[in-house]
């Protein structure tokens, strides 16, 4: 298996399939959300959801641009 080739397939799918992108975004955001809650960070749910979604989008945009 060629890792770069497989990552390129994922990136292509993220660019071309909006539902696939949103699935990744949601999963990444929920991981962040769970960590905030496990660590008992004091923040409103509204703020937390925004921060987690913004973070997930930032990660995906960097990943898609090849910053990995």
C-alpha positions in Angstrom: 0.0 0.0 0.0 1.2 3.4 -0.9 0.2 5.8 1.9 0.4 9.0 -0.2 -1.8 7.4 -2.9 -4.4 6.4 -0.3 -4.4 9.9 1.3 -4.8 11.4 -2.1 -7.9 9.3 -2.6 -9.3 10.6 0.7 -8.5 14.2 -0.2 -10.1 13.8 -3.6 -13.3 12.4 -2.0 -13.4 15.2 0.5 -13.2 17.8 -2.3 -15.8 16.1 -4.5 -18.3 14.8 -2.1 -19.9 17.3 0.3 -21.6 14.6 2.4 -18.3 12.8 2.9 -16.7 16.1 4.0 -19.5 16.8 6.4 -19.2 13.3 7.9 -15.5 13.8 8.5 -16.1 17.3 9.9 -18.8 15.9 12.3 -16.6 13.1 13.5 -13.6 15.3 14.1 -15.8 18.0 15.9 -17.4 15.3 18.2 -13.9 14.0 19.2 -13.0 17.6 20.2 -16.3 18.1 21.9 -15.9 14.9 23.9 -12.4 15.9 25.0 -13.6 19.3 26.2 -16.4 17.7 28.2 -14.1 14.9 29.7 -11.8 17.7 30.8 -14.7 19.6 32.3 -13.9 22.8 30.4 -16.4 25.5 31.4 -17.9 26.8 28.2 -21.4 27.0 26.9 -22.7 24.3 24.5 -23.2 26.9 21.8 -19.6 28.2 22.1 -18.3 24.7 22.3 -20.1 23.5 19.2 -18.8 26.5 17.2 -15.2 26.0 18.4 -15.3 22.3 17.6 -16.8 22.7 14.2 -14.4 25.6 13.3 -11.5 23.4 14.5 -12.7 20.5 12.4 -13.1 22.7 9.3 -9.6 24.2 9.9 -8.1 20.7 10.2 -9.8 19.5 7.0 -8.8 22.5 5.0 -5.2 22.1 6.0 -5.4 18.3 5.3 -6.9 19.0 1.8 -4.2 21.6 1.0 -1.6 19.0 1.8 -0.3 20.4 5.1 0.2 16.9 6.4 
